[in-house]
Amino acid sequence: MAKPGHSWSRVPAGKEEEEEGEDPLDARIARTGCLEQHRELQECMEEHRDWRHCQAQLRAFGACMARREQRER
């Protein structure tokens, strides 16, 4: 069964995943400048296992992404 979150990988059959490779989604989020907010949200989700307990972190990550979108326009 897949792990919660985005820890899955689309490695083609027969190819092994690098042990310490960077998560592609984390790399994309890092380029947005919102990696810290994303990690805080992930940590909250790991601790509580319920997004309703992580509303402050969710809003902070959403606001960061919205600011990035505004800058790109």
Biopython code that builds the backbone (N, CA, C, O; Angstrom):
import numpy as np
from Bio.PDB.StructureBuilder import StructureBuilder

atoms = [
    (1, "MET", "N", (0.841, -1.177, 0.000)),
    (1, "MET", "CA", (0.000, 0.000, 0.000)),
    (1, "MET", "C", (0.886, 1.240, 0.000)),
    (1, "MET", "O", (1.934, 1.256, 0.645)),
    (2, "ALA", "N", (0.472, 2.273, -0.717)),
    (2, "ALA", "CA", (1.262, 3.498, -0.808)),
    (2, "ALA", "C", (1.261, 4.234, 0.517)),
    (2, "ALA", "O", (0.296, 4.185, 1.281)),
    (3, "LYS", "N", (2.361, 4.914, 0.769)),
    (3, "LYS", "CA", (2.459, 5.729, 1.977)),
    (3, "LYS", "C", (1.618, 6.991, 1.799)),
    (3, "LYS", "O", (1.440, 7.442, 0.668)),
    (4, "PRO", "N", (1.091, 7.580, 2.890)),
    (4, "PRO", "CA", (0.346, 8.828, 2.759)),
    (4, "PRO", "C", (1.276, 9.946, 2.315)),
    (4, "PRO", "O", (2.480, 9.921, 2.573)),
    (5, "GLY", "N", (0.690, 10.922, 1.645)),
    (5, "GLY", "CA", (1.495, 12.046, 1.169)),
    (5, "GLY", "C", (1.962, 11.798, -0.244)),
    (5, "GLY", "O", (1.280, 11.129, -1.020)),
    (6, "HIS", "N", (3.096, 12.319, -0.577)),
    (6, "HIS", "CA", (3.597, 12.190, -1.947)),
    (6, "HIS", "C", (4.912, 11.422, -1.990)),
    (6, "HIS", "O", (5.795, 11.748, -2.783)),
    (7, "SER", "N", (5.048, 10.425, -1.161)),
    (7, "SER", "CA", (6.293, 9.676, -1.089)),
    (7, "SER", "C", (6.352, 8.554, -2.118)),
    (7, "SER", "O", (7.337, 7.816, -2.151)),
    (8, "TRP", "N", (5.329, 8.400, -2.958)),
    (8, "TRP", "CA", (5.343, 7.369, -3.978)),
    (8, "TRP", "C", (6.264, 7.774, -5.116)),
    (8, "TRP", "O", (6.676, 8.929, -5.226)),
    (9, "SER", "N", (6.569, 6.826, -5.936)),
    (9, "SER", "CA", (7.485, 7.078, -7.040)),
    (9, "SER", "C", (6.996, 6.367, -8.281)),
    (9, "SER", "O", (6.390, 5.299, -8.191)),
    (10, "ARG", "N", (7.255, 6.949, -9.444)),
    (10, "ARG", "CA", (6.876, 6.328, -10.707)),
    (10, "ARG", "C", (8.124, 5.782, -11.400)),
    (10, "ARG", "O", (8.403, 6.122, -12.550)),
    (11, "VAL", "N", (8.848, 4.960, -10.714)),
    (11, "VAL", "CA", (10.049, 4.352, -11.266)),
    (11, "VAL", "C", (9.615, 3.206, -12.177)),
    (11, "VAL", "O", (8.878, 2.323, -11.738)),
    (12, "PRO", "N", (10.054, 3.202, -13.430)),
    (12, "PRO", "CA", (9.678, 2.123, -14.339)),
    (12, "PRO", "C", (10.095, 0.763, -13.792)),
    (12, "PRO", "O", (11.088, 0.654, -13.072)),
    (13, "ALA", "N", (9.337, -0.267, -14.136)),
    (13, "ALA", "CA", (9.643, -1.625, -13.686)),
    (13, "ALA", "C", (11.059, -1.994, -14.092)),
    (13, "ALA", "O", (11.489, -1.727, -15.214)),
    (14, "GLY", "N", (11.772, -2.605, -13.169)),
    (14, "GLY", "CA", (13.132, -3.027, -13.461)),
    (14, "GLY", "C", (14.185, -1.997, -13.106)),
    (14, "GLY", "O", (15.375, -2.310, -13.128)),
    (15, "LYS", "N", (13.787, -0.784, -12.781)),
    (15, "LYS", "CA", (14.750, 0.256, -12.404)),
    (15, "LYS", "C", (14.614, 0.526, -10.915)),
    (15, "LYS", "O", (13.506, 0.622, -10.387)),
    (16, "GLU", "N", (15.744, 0.645, -10.251)),
    (16, "GLU", "CA", (15.716, 0.899, -8.819)),
    (16, "GLU", "C", (15.783, 2.388, -8.543)),
    (16, "GLU", "O", (16.443, 3.144, -9.257)),
    (17, "GLU", "N", (15.089, 2.793, -7.497)),
    (17, "GLU", "CA", (15.070, 4.187, -7.077)),
    (17, "GLU", "C", (16.348, 4.511, -6.312)),
    (17, "GLU", "O", (16.854, 3.685, -5.552)),
    (18, "GLU", "N", (16.861, 5.713, -6.517)),
    (18, "GLU", "CA", (18.031, 6.137, -5.746)),
    (18, "GLU", "C", (17.647, 6.217, -4.286)),
    (18, "GLU", "O", (16.559, 6.685, -3.950)),
    (19, "GLU", "N", (18.541, 5.757, -3.408)),
    (19, "GLU", "CA", (18.231, 5.723, -1.986)),
    (19, "GLU", "C", (18.011, 7.104, -1.397)),
    (19, "GLU", "O", (17.045, 7.319, -0.664)),
    (20, "GLU", "N", (18.879, 8.026, -1.703)),
    (20, "GLU", "CA", (18.793, 9.354, -1.106)),
    (20, "GLU", "C", (18.368, 10.405, -2.131)),
    (20, "GLU", "O", (18.686, 11.581, -1.955)),
    (21, "GLY", "N", (17.669, 10.026, -3.185)),
    (21, "GLY", "CA", (17.249, 10.960, -4.218)),
    (21, "GLY", "C", (16.225, 11.947, -3.688)),
    (21, "GLY", "O", (15.443, 11.631, -2.792)),
    (22, "GLU", "N", (16.240, 13.142, -4.251)),
    (22, "GLU", "CA", (15.298, 14.179, -3.839)),
    (22, "GLU", "C", (13.924, 13.891, -4.432)),
    (22, "GLU", "O", (13.810, 13.478, -5.586)),
    (23, "ASP", "N", (12.905, 14.109, -3.649)),
    (23, "ASP", "CA", (11.533, 13.939, -4.093)),
    (23, "ASP", "C", (11.249, 14.992, -5.173)),
    (23, "ASP", "O", (11.479, 16.177, -4.931)),
    (24, "PRO", "N", (10.763, 14.602, -6.344)),
    (24, "PRO", "CA", (10.505, 15.577, -7.419)),
    (24, "PRO", "C", (9.487, 16.642, -7.018)),
    (24, "PRO", "O", (9.612, 17.798, -7.421)),
    (25, "LEU", "N", (8.484, 16.266, -6.230)),
    (25, "LEU", "CA", (7.495, 17.253, -5.798)),
    (25, "LEU", "C", (8.139, 18.265, -4.856)),
    (25, "LEU", "O", (7.873, 19.462, -4.965)),
    (26, "ASP", "N", (8.981, 17.805, -3.932)),
    (26, "ASP", "CA", (9.692, 18.728, -3.048)),
    (26, "ASP", "C", (10.563, 19.688, -3.856)),
    (26, "ASP", "O", (10.656, 20.870, -3.523)),
    (27, "ALA", "N", (11.200, 19.190, -4.911)),
    (27, "ALA", "CA", (12.039, 20.037, -5.754)),
    (27, "ALA", "C", (11.197, 21.114, -6.436)),
    (27, "ALA", "O", (11.615, 22.269, -6.521)),
    (28, "ARG", "N", (10.023, 20.739, -6.917)),
    (28, "ARG", "CA", (9.142, 21.728, -7.561)),
    (28, "ARG", "C", (8.665, 22.766, -6.553)),
    (28, "ARG", "O", (8.631, 23.959, -6.856)),
    (29, "ILE", "N", (8.297, 22.318, -5.358)),
    (29, "ILE", "CA", (7.826, 23.252, -4.333)),
    (29, "ILE", "C", (8.962, 24.155, -3.888)),
    (29, "ILE", "O", (8.739, 25.335, -3.619)),
    (30, "ALA", "N", (10.173, 23.626, -3.804)),
    (30, "ALA", "CA", (11.327, 24.446, -3.415)),
    (30, "ALA", "C", (11.509, 25.608, -4.386)),
    (30, "ALA", "O", (11.879, 26.709, -3.977)),
    (31, "ARG", "N", (11.253, 25.370, -5.661)),
    (31, "ARG", "CA", (11.393, 26.442, -6.654)),
    (31, "ARG", "C", (10.340, 27.526, -6.485)),
    (31, "ARG", "O", (10.508, 28.625, -7.013)),
    (32, "THR", "N", (9.269, 27.248, -5.769)),
    (32, "THR", "CA", (8.234, 28.260, -5.550)),
    (32, "THR", "C", (8.612, 29.219, -4.429)),
    (32, "THR", "O", (8.080, 30.325, -4.341)),
    (33, "GLY", "N", (9.539, 28.785, -3.569)),
    (33, "GLY", "CA", (9.874, 29.589, -2.400)),
    (33, "GLY", "C", (8.994, 29.279, -1.204)),
    (33, "GLY", "O", (9.061, 29.974, -0.190)),
    (34, "CYS", "N", (8.170, 28.248, -1.307)),
    (34, "CYS", "CA", (7.213, 27.908, -0.250)),
    (34, "CYS", "C", (7.548, 26.572, 0.428)),
    (34, "CYS", "O", (6.680, 25.959, 1.050)),
    (35, "LEU", "N", (8.781, 26.129, 0.311)),
    (35, "LEU", "CA", (9.145, 24.829, 0.852)),
    (35, "LEU", "C", (9.008, 24.771, 2.370)),
    (35, "LEU", "O", (8.563, 23.758, 2.909)),
    (36, "GLU", "N", (9.376, 25.824, 3.055)),
    (36, "GLU", "CA", (9.272, 25.828, 4.526)),
    (36, "GLU", "C", (7.823, 25.663, 4.967)),
    (36, "GLU", "O", (7.539, 24.880, 5.873)),
    (37, "GLN", "N", (6.904, 26.390, 4.339)),
    (37, "GLN", "CA", (5.485, 26.268, 4.684)),
    (37, "GLN", "C", (4.975, 24.868, 4.358)),
    (37, "GLN", "O", (4.177, 24.305, 5.108)),
    (38, "HIS", "N", (5.431, 24.311, 3.249)),
    (38, "HIS", "CA", (5.019, 22.960, 2.867)),
    (38, "HIS", "C", (5.510, 21.941, 3.896)),
    (38, "HIS", "O", (4.763, 21.046, 4.291)),
    (39, "ARG", "N", (6.748, 22.074, 4.321)),
    (39, "ARG", "CA", (7.288, 21.137, 5.313)),
    (39, "ARG", "C", (6.557, 21.246, 6.644)),
    (39, "ARG", "O", (6.305, 20.234, 7.298)),
    (40, "GLU", "N", (6.215, 22.465, 7.049)),
    (40, "GLU", "CA", (5.458, 22.638, 8.288)),
    (40, "GLU", "C", (4.090, 21.963, 8.184)),
    (40, "GLU", "O", (3.623, 21.342, 9.139)),
    (41, "LEU", "N", (3.457, 22.087, 7.028)),
    (41, "LEU", "CA", (2.174, 21.427, 6.803)),
    (41, "LEU", "C", (2.340, 19.910, 6.837)),
    (41, "LEU", "O", (1.528, 19.214, 7.447)),
    (42, "GLN", "N", (3.371, 19.394, 6.195)),
    (42, "GLN", "CA", (3.629, 17.954, 6.202)),
    (42, "GLN", "C", (3.888, 17.437, 7.623)),
    (42, "GLN", "O", (3.396, 16.373, 7.999)),
    (43, "GLU", "N", (4.655, 18.188, 8.401)),
    (43, "GLU", "CA", (4.937, 17.791, 9.780)),
    (43, "GLU", "C", (3.663, 17.759, 10.613)),
    (43, "GLU", "O", (3.460, 16.846, 11.413)),
    (44, "CYS", "N", (2.808, 18.758, 10.424)),
    (44, "CYS", "CA", (1.538, 18.797, 11.150)),
    (44, "CYS", "C", (0.675, 17.600, 10.770)),
    (44, "CYS", "O", (0.072, 16.962, 11.633)),
    (45, "MET", "N", (0.619, 17.299, 9.477)),
    (45, "MET", "CA", (-0.167, 16.160, 9.020)),
    (45, "MET", "C", (0.379, 14.849, 9.574)),
    (45, "MET", "O", (-0.387, 13.951, 9.923)),
    (46, "GLU", "N", (1.689, 14.741, 9.652)),
    (46, "GLU", "CA", (2.310, 13.533, 10.207)),
    (46, "GLU", "C", (1.936, 13.375, 11.687)),
    (46, "GLU", "O", (1.654, 12.273, 12.158)),
    (47, "GLU", "N", (1.941, 14.492, 12.396)),
    (47, "GLU", "CA", (1.637, 14.452, 13.828)),
    (47, "GLU", "C", (0.167, 14.166, 14.103)),
    (47, "GLU", "O", (-0.158, 13.326, 14.942)),
    (48, "HIS", "N", (-0.723, 14.865, 13.398)),
    (48, "HIS", "CA", (-2.153, 14.798, 13.715)),
    (48, "HIS", "C", (-2.954, 13.829, 12.852)),
    (48, "HIS", "O", (-4.014, 13.358, 13.263)),
    (49, "ARG", "N", (-2.445, 13.528, 11.649)),
    (49, "ARG", "CA", (-3.147, 12.638, 10.717)),
    (49, "ARG", "C", (-4.560, 13.129, 10.402)),
    (49, "ARG", "O", (-5.445, 12.331, 10.094)),
    (50, "ASP", "N", (-4.767, 14.440, 10.479)),
    (50, "ASP", "CA", (-6.089, 15.018, 10.200)),
    (50, "ASP", "C", (-5.886, 16.466, 9.778)),
    (50, "ASP", "O", (-5.454, 17.291, 10.583)),
    (51, "TRP", "N", (-6.194, 16.783, 8.521)),
    (51, "TRP", "CA", (-5.944, 18.122, 7.997)),
    (51, "TRP", "C", (-6.699, 19.204, 8.762)),
    (51, "TRP", "O", (-6.299, 20.369, 8.737)),
    (52, "ARG", "N", (-7.773, 18.840, 9.434)),
    (52, "ARG", "CA", (-8.547, 19.842, 10.181)),
    (52, "ARG", "C", (-7.746, 20.437, 11.332)),
    (52, "ARG", "O", (-8.040, 21.545, 11.781)),
    (53, "HIS", "N", (-6.733, 19.712, 11.817)),
    (53, "HIS", "CA", (-5.882, 20.207, 12.888)),
    (53, "HIS", "C", (-4.731, 21.058, 12.361)),
    (53, "HIS", "O", (-3.948, 21.594, 13.145)),
    (54, "CYS", "N", (-4.624, 21.184, 11.049)),
    (54, "CYS", "CA", (-3.477, 21.866, 10.434)),
    (54, "CYS", "C", (-3.916, 23.080, 9.619)),
    (54, "CYS", "O", (-3.274, 23.433, 8.630)),
    (55, "GLN", "N", (-4.989, 23.706, 10.026)),
    (55, "GLN", "CA", (-5.533, 24.815, 9.247)),
    (55, "GLN", "C", (-4.568, 26.001, 9.144)),
    (55, "GLN", "O", (-4.472, 26.620, 8.084)),
    (56, "ALA", "N", (-3.860, 26.323, 10.218)),
    (56, "ALA", "CA", (-2.924, 27.460, 10.166)),
    (56, "ALA", "C", (-1.815, 27.190, 9.151)),
    (56, "ALA", "O", (-1.449, 28.076, 8.378)),
    (57, "GLN", "N", (-1.286, 25.978, 9.153)),
    (57, "GLN", "CA", (-0.223, 25.619, 8.221)),
    (57, "GLN", "C", (-0.752, 25.560, 6.786)),
    (57, "GLN", "O", (-0.060, 25.954, 5.847)),
    (58, "LEU", "N", (-1.963, 25.076, 6.627)),
    (58, "LEU", "CA", (-2.577, 25.005, 5.310)),
    (58, "LEU", "C", (-2.792, 26.403, 4.741)),
    (58, "LEU", "O", (-2.517, 26.646, 3.566)),
    (59, "ARG", "N", (-3.283, 27.323, 5.571)),
    (59, "ARG", "CA", (-3.488, 28.704, 5.120)),
    (59, "ARG", "C", (-2.156, 29.380, 4.784)),
    (59, "ARG", "O", (-2.068, 30.120, 3.804)),
    (60, "ALA", "N", (-1.128, 29.132, 5.585)),
    (60, "ALA", "CA", (0.180, 29.735, 5.330)),
    (60, "ALA", "C", (0.757, 29.243, 4.004)),
    (60, "ALA", "O", (1.304, 30.034, 3.235)),
    (61, "PHE", "N", (0.641, 27.946, 3.734)),
    (61, "PHE", "CA", (1.143, 27.398, 2.478)),
    (61, "PHE", "C", (0.333, 27.943, 1.305)),
    (61, "PHE", "O", (0.905, 28.313, 0.280)),
    (62, "GLY", "N", (-0.979, 27.995, 1.443)),
    (62, "GLY", "CA", (-1.833, 28.550, 0.384)),
    (62, "GLY", "C", (-1.528, 30.005, 0.111)),
    (62, "GLY", "O", (-1.490, 30.423, -1.047)),
    (63, "ALA", "N", (-1.308, 30.788, 1.157)),
    (63, "ALA", "CA", (-0.990, 32.206, 0.985)),
    (63, "ALA", "C", (0.353, 32.379, 0.291)),
    (63, "ALA", "O", (0.503, 33.258, -0.557)),
    (64, "CYS", "N", (1.323, 31.555, 0.639)),
    (64, "CYS", "CA", (2.631, 31.617, 0.002)),
    (64, "CYS", "C", (2.506, 31.310, -1.491)),
    (64, "CYS", "O", (3.079, 32.012, -2.323)),
    (65, "MET", "N", (1.769, 30.279, -1.818)),
    (65, "MET", "CA", (1.592, 29.913, -3.225)),
    (65, "MET", "C", (0.826, 31.001, -3.973)),
    (65, "MET", "O", (1.124, 31.272, -5.136)),
    (66, "ALA", "N", (-0.151, 31.624, -3.327)),
    (66, "ALA", "CA", (-0.909, 32.706, -3.963)),
    (66, "ALA", "C", (-0.004, 33.910, -4.232)),
    (66, "ALA", "O", (-0.098, 34.533, -5.290)),
    (67, "ARG", "N", (0.880, 34.239, -3.269)),
    (67, "ARG", "CA", (1.830, 35.341, -3.487)),
    (67, "ARG", "C", (2.743, 35.043, -4.663)),
    (67, "ARG", "O", (3.043, 35.932, -5.459)),
    (68, "ARG", "N", (3.182, 33.807, -4.778)),
    (68, "ARG", "CA", (4.041, 33.415, -5.895)),
    (68, "ARG", "C", (3.295, 33.588, -7.219)),
    (68, "ARG", "O", (3.849, 34.093, -8.195)),
    (69, "GLU", "N", (2.050, 33.167, -7.236)),
    (69, "GLU", "CA", (1.256, 33.293, -8.464)),
    (69, "GLU", "C", (1.094, 34.762, -8.849)),
    (69, "GLU", "O", (1.169, 35.109, -10.027)),
    (70, "GLN", "N", (0.871, 35.625, -7.856)),
    (70, "GLN", "CA", (0.745, 37.047, -8.119)),
    (70, "GLN", "C", (2.037, 37.632, -8.697)),
    (70, "GLN", "O", (1.993, 38.465, -9.602)),
    (71, "ARG", "N", (3.190, 37.192, -8.169)),
    (71, "ARG", "CA", (4.473, 37.690, -8.650)),
    (71, "ARG", "C", (4.721, 37.286, -10.102)),
    (71, "ARG", "O", (5.362, 38.018, -10.857)),
    (72, "GLU", "N", (4.214, 36.126, -10.484)),
    (72, "GLU", "CA", (4.446, 35.624, -11.840)),
    (72, "GLU", "C", (3.590, 36.324, -12.889)),
    (72, "GLU", "O", (3.891, 36.237, -14.079)),
    (73, "ARG", "N", (2.562, 36.993, -12.488)),
    (73, "ARG", "CA", (1.662, 37.660, -13.452)),
    (73, "ARG", "C", (2.258, 38.914, -13.984)),
    (73, "ARG", "O", (1.637, 39.594, -14.801)),
]
sb = StructureBuilder()
sb.init_structure("model")
sb.init_model(0)
sb.init_chain("A")
sb.init_seg("    ")
for serial, (resi, resn, name, xyz) in enumerate(atoms, 1):
    if name == "N":
        sb.init_residue(resn, " ", resi, " ")
    sb.init_atom(name, np.array(xyz, "f"), 0.0, 1.0, " ", f" {name:<3s}", serial, name[0])
structure = sb.get_structure()
